[in-house]
């Protein structure tokens, strides 16, 4: 599609802002809706930013009356697993109930298709790895369950109202804009790579390394890190696929490469030339030993291919961003 108009909900956040950048680079018109509770206005490198809560139905009605969208990307959500356990209502309200309001507005104004930001947390404890889309879903915390409920709503709305969608189940988003204009800046920060880099700069205390006795080659957890630029490209390909007549569905997004916590720490030391200050702690409850994606379906269905699968390059981009934002 050329010169289309897209709505990006949560487009001032980490992944959403990279998608906005990619859409603008492809000469699309972009409307961004973000309440800036977690996103940053400075992360929006173009388009029109509207600061508002997307669960406001009257606001959505007005928005869809004013603009003709070729599709909607939905990133806005609460994402901290530990907080979701302590305050599940916040997560079901922000992630599930708010998205129901959006789906009803899309239905009533006949707007679509929708590409939804889901998560590998819908799978829960893996029965096997790499994890494909046929793996049973058994989310073990309110964050994962709130996203899984949205996936179920999407399927029901597609069946009842022919609302086309794709839900993208991310594994571990990482990295930053290669030109260091935007990157990861969560508050609180819970992702490993920025925690490692901020321990190096002294912005945070030494990294806490949880568990060294997992059934992995070096005893630490293995995760699948996917560059945020590759996530952005997958969203655009998914949207093009739907607009070209593709079927609704769910797709994993990951590199299919697992890196242990120790490998991340060692690679960060090589990239930065600095040792990573760290302490050791027992395992955290609920941390699986391995989480690695099988993203064959996305590659085969809409031609997605990660461009930044090397861990050192992912960390190099994150490090350049870490230095640029200080």
C-alpha positions as MATLAB code, in Angstrom:
seq = 'XXXXXXXXXXXXXXXXXXXXXXXXXXXXXXXXXXXXXXXXXXXXXXXXXXXXXXXXXXXXXXXXXXXXXXXXXXXXXXXXXXXXXXXXXXXXXXXXXXXXXXXXXXXXXXXXXXXXXXXXXXXXXXXXXXXXXXXXXXXXXXXXXXXXXXXXXXXXXXXXXXXXXXXXXXXXXXXXXXXXXXXXXXXXXXXXXXXXXXXXXXXXXXXXXXXXXXXXXXXXXXXXXXXXXXXXXXXXXXXXXXXXXXXXXXXXXXXXXXXXXXXXXXXXXXXXXXXXXXXXXXXXXXXXXXXXXXXXXXXXXXXXXXXXXXXXXXXXXXXXXXXXXX';
ca = [
       0.000    0.000    0.000;
       1.185    3.514   -0.788;
       0.325    6.758    0.991;
      -2.195    5.074    3.294;
      -3.451    6.482    6.605;
      -2.951    4.346    9.694;
      -3.957    4.671   13.337;
      -1.318    3.613   15.879;
      -2.655    3.249   19.418;
       0.181    3.367   21.929;
       2.500    4.789   19.281;
       4.609    6.761   21.770;
       5.783    3.596   23.485;
       8.890    1.516   22.818;
       7.668   -0.734   20.009;
       4.901    1.564   18.776;
       7.285    4.466   18.188;
       9.531    2.273   16.038;
       6.509    1.262   13.975;
       5.512    4.919   13.541;
       9.031    5.686   12.324;
       8.891    2.797    9.840;
       5.458    3.828    8.513;
       6.606    7.412    7.967;
       9.732    6.181    6.182;
       7.337    4.392    3.808;
       5.480    7.691    3.235;
       2.276    6.776    5.044;
       0.173    9.222    7.049;
       0.083    8.261   10.721;
      -2.269    9.279   13.518;
      -0.945    8.310   16.971;
      -3.170    8.028   20.044;
      -1.307    7.686   23.347;
      -2.125    8.937   26.835;
       1.634    9.164   27.610;
       1.222    7.214   30.857;
       4.169    5.103   29.700;
       5.048    6.484   26.259;
       7.082    9.608   25.552;
       6.052   12.381   23.174;
       9.747   12.753   22.238;
       9.714    9.172   20.896;
       7.217   10.119   18.185;
       9.365   11.068   15.188;
       6.512   12.143   12.930;
       2.820   11.878   12.276;
       0.099   13.508   14.362;
       0.122   12.712   18.091;
      -3.204   12.939   19.930;
      -2.798   12.665   23.704;
      -5.902   10.824   24.870;
      -7.122    7.558   26.441;
      -8.115    5.150   23.688;
     -10.855    3.531   25.792;
     -12.963    6.723   25.521;
     -15.761    5.626   23.177;
     -16.943    9.142   22.340;
     -13.391   10.056   21.376;
     -13.103    6.979   19.142;
     -16.421    7.778   17.451;
     -15.192   11.266   16.603;
     -11.800    9.961   15.430;
     -13.343    7.403   13.075;
     -15.765    9.978   11.705;
     -12.914   12.381   10.927;
     -10.441    9.942    9.323;
     -10.506    7.075    6.865;
      -7.974    4.542    8.131;
      -6.472    1.731    6.068;
      -5.818   -0.151    9.283;
      -5.206    0.089   13.029;
      -2.173   -1.010   15.051;
      -2.829   -1.546   18.757;
       0.129   -1.468   21.180;
      -1.313    0.237   24.260;
      -1.199   -1.971   27.360;
       0.169   -2.479   30.826;
       3.134   -4.880   30.639;
       4.757   -5.486   34.060;
       4.108   -9.099   35.040;
       4.828   -8.662   38.750;
       2.473   -5.671   38.954;
      -0.252   -7.660   37.194;
      -0.117  -10.246   39.997;
      -0.469   -7.541   42.657;
      -3.103   -5.468   40.817;
      -4.936   -7.703   38.323;
      -7.879   -5.323   37.969;
      -5.620   -2.667   36.463;
      -4.516   -5.139   33.778;
      -7.947   -6.489   32.898;
      -9.267   -2.933   32.673;
      -6.394   -1.444   30.656;
      -5.595   -4.421   28.434;
      -8.868   -6.311   28.032;
     -11.848   -4.058   28.772;
     -10.358   -1.061   26.943;
      -9.690   -3.210   23.881;
     -13.312   -4.390   23.907;
     -14.363   -0.746   23.627;
     -11.994   -0.347   20.683;
     -13.297   -3.479   18.952;
     -16.884   -2.312   19.270;
     -15.967    1.086   17.798;
     -14.113   -0.597   14.915;
     -17.174   -2.754   14.291;
     -19.650    0.097   14.378;
     -17.572    2.330   12.074;
     -16.448   -0.573    9.862;
     -12.770    0.237   10.415;
     -10.067   -2.363    9.971;
      -8.084   -4.471    9.785;
      -6.378   -4.585   13.200;
      -2.850   -5.735   14.066;
      -2.646   -6.424   17.800;
       0.398   -6.500   20.055;
       0.160   -9.795   21.940;
       2.804  -11.720   23.864;
       4.495  -15.080   24.299;
       3.189  -14.914   27.880;
      -0.046  -16.460   26.571;
       1.782  -19.820   26.427;
       2.761  -19.990   30.104;
       5.238  -22.698   31.086;
       6.489  -24.217   27.810;
       5.809  -27.886   27.173;
       8.430  -27.847   24.405;
      10.771  -25.453   22.617;
      10.965  -23.857   20.188;
       7.350  -22.801   20.747;
       5.063  -22.724   17.711;
       1.498  -21.400   17.460;
       0.065  -24.871   18.085;
       1.551  -24.900   21.576;
      -1.267  -24.863   24.166;
      -2.046  -21.450   25.693;
      -1.929  -21.487   29.483;
      -1.031  -17.994   30.704;
       0.152  -18.096   34.316;
      -0.316  -14.437   35.319;
      -2.922  -11.706   34.810;
      -0.772   -9.926   32.226;
      -0.666  -12.989   29.984;
      -4.316  -13.798   30.620;
      -5.400  -10.235   29.797;
      -3.683  -10.541   26.403;
      -5.051  -14.036   25.777;
      -8.573  -12.766   26.465;
      -8.069  -10.094   23.811;
      -6.971  -12.757   21.322;
     -10.164  -14.683   22.089;
     -12.255  -11.528   21.607;
     -10.540  -10.867   18.284;
     -11.421  -14.352   17.065;
     -15.038  -13.954   18.177;
     -15.404  -10.536   16.497;
     -13.866  -11.936   13.320;
     -16.374  -14.771   13.351;
     -19.400  -12.635   14.177;
     -18.573   -9.392   12.327;
     -15.855  -10.333    9.795;
     -13.402   -7.988   11.530;
      -9.994   -9.052   10.240;
      -7.053   -9.142   12.618;
      -3.596  -10.491   13.295;
      -2.287  -10.976   16.832;
       1.514  -10.962   17.020;
       2.964  -12.885   19.948;
       6.310  -11.249   20.745;
       9.098  -12.941   22.580;
      11.741  -10.575   24.085;
      11.795   -7.185   22.339;
      15.251   -5.602   22.417;
      17.539   -3.103   20.702;
      16.899    0.421   19.468;
      16.786    2.587   16.366;
      20.164    2.029   14.637;
      20.598    5.819   14.493;
      19.978    6.048   18.275;
      17.041    8.439   17.914;
      14.627    6.312   19.938;
      14.877    3.209   22.107;
      13.794    1.490   25.269;
      12.867    3.672   28.268;
      10.402    1.880   30.500;
       9.620    3.014   34.037;
      10.028    0.704   35.834;
      12.527   -1.042   33.583;
      12.205   -4.824   33.725;
      13.966   -5.950   30.521;
      17.364   -7.583   30.828;
      19.429   -5.747   28.213;
      18.706   -2.172   29.420;
      19.163   -3.341   33.020;
      22.593   -4.735   32.102;
      23.614   -1.553   30.289;
      22.353    0.738   33.045;
      24.287   -1.295   35.609;
      27.406   -0.581   33.519;
      26.717    3.175   33.414;
      25.956    3.270   37.139;
      22.392    4.471   36.582;
      21.216    1.351   38.432;
      22.594   -0.888   41.141;
      24.493   -4.035   40.088;
      22.464   -6.448   37.997;
      20.684   -9.152   39.995;
      21.156  -12.512   38.320;
      18.344  -14.865   39.317;
      19.248  -18.548   39.302;
      22.346  -20.366   38.083;
      21.005  -23.896   38.355;
      18.613  -24.152   35.409;
      18.806  -27.100   33.017;
      20.701  -25.053   30.400;
      24.341  -25.177   29.240;
      25.496  -22.467   31.657;
      22.736  -22.746   34.273;
      21.031  -19.434   33.461;
      17.703  -18.845   31.698;
      17.589  -18.773   27.905;
      15.440  -16.247   26.061;
      14.733  -15.272   22.443;
      15.670  -11.616   21.797;
      14.097   -9.925   18.779;
      15.185   -6.504   17.549;
      12.509   -3.834   17.794;
      13.130   -2.842   14.156;
      12.281   -6.402   13.113;
       9.094   -6.226   15.180;
       8.115   -3.031   13.362;
       8.692   -4.589    9.941;
       6.575   -7.605   10.927;
       3.647   -5.336   11.806;
       3.731   -3.642    8.425;
       3.950   -6.957    6.582;
       1.052   -8.318    8.647;
      -1.078   -5.272    7.838;
      -0.252   -5.514    4.120;
      -1.137   -9.203    4.196;
      -4.575   -8.471    5.695;
      -5.240   -5.602    3.280;
      -4.356   -7.913    0.390;
      -6.961  -10.463    1.427;
      -5.001  -12.527    3.948;
      -6.722  -14.495    6.700;
      -6.895  -13.512   10.363;
      -4.725  -15.395   12.821;
      -1.984  -15.447   15.462;
       1.742  -15.450   14.738;
       4.891  -15.756   16.829;
       7.654  -13.189   16.422;
      11.131  -14.226   17.530;
      14.553  -15.028   16.146;
      14.405  -18.711   16.975;
      17.772  -18.181   18.659;
      18.071  -18.555   22.404;
      20.666  -16.644   24.432;
      21.287  -17.239   28.125;
      21.477  -14.488   30.731;
      25.218  -15.160   31.030;
      25.627  -14.822   27.250;
      23.829  -11.456   27.336;
      26.097  -10.253   30.147;
      29.268  -11.437   28.395;
      28.216   -9.936   25.060;
      27.384   -6.607   26.725;
      30.872   -6.576   28.259;
      32.436   -7.118   24.827;
      30.291   -4.440   23.160;
      30.871   -1.801   25.842;
      34.375   -2.742   26.938;
      33.133   -2.712   30.531;
      32.474   -5.372   33.130;
      28.842   -5.770   34.188;
      28.494   -5.272   37.956;
      26.298   -8.105   39.199;
      25.109  -10.041   42.198;
      23.568  -13.492   42.360;
      20.182  -14.447   43.759;
      18.022  -17.600   43.859;
      15.599  -18.409   41.050;
      12.430  -16.355   40.745;
       9.185  -18.283   40.869;
       7.666  -18.839   37.425;
      10.790  -18.248   35.321;
      10.952  -21.033   32.699;
      14.418  -22.329   31.817;
      13.902  -21.735   28.057;
      11.609  -19.536   25.976;
      12.457  -19.693   22.281;
      10.128  -18.968   19.365;
       9.350  -20.885   16.239;
       8.393  -18.021   13.890;
       8.206  -20.142   10.741;
       4.526  -19.312   10.239;
       5.123  -15.541   10.039;
       8.048  -16.059    7.672;
       6.067  -18.330    5.372;
       2.781  -16.408    5.516;
       3.799  -12.784    5.012;
       7.451  -13.056    4.108;
       8.932  -11.699    7.314;
      12.654  -12.169    7.882;
      14.532  -10.707   10.877;
      17.405   -8.449    9.811;
      19.085   -8.032   13.210;
      19.388  -11.485   14.745;
      22.971  -11.109   16.034;
      22.982  -10.504   19.791;
      26.044   -8.222   19.650;
      24.339   -5.972   17.083;
      21.148   -5.836   19.156;
      23.158   -4.806   22.229;
      25.272   -2.341   20.200;
      22.128   -0.479   19.123;
      20.771   -0.516   22.687;
      24.112    0.763   24.003;
      24.257    3.612   21.477;
      20.736    4.622   22.561;
      21.687    4.357   26.258;
      24.579    6.761   25.706;
      22.546    9.108   23.480;
      19.723    9.588   25.987;
      21.993   10.351   28.971;
];
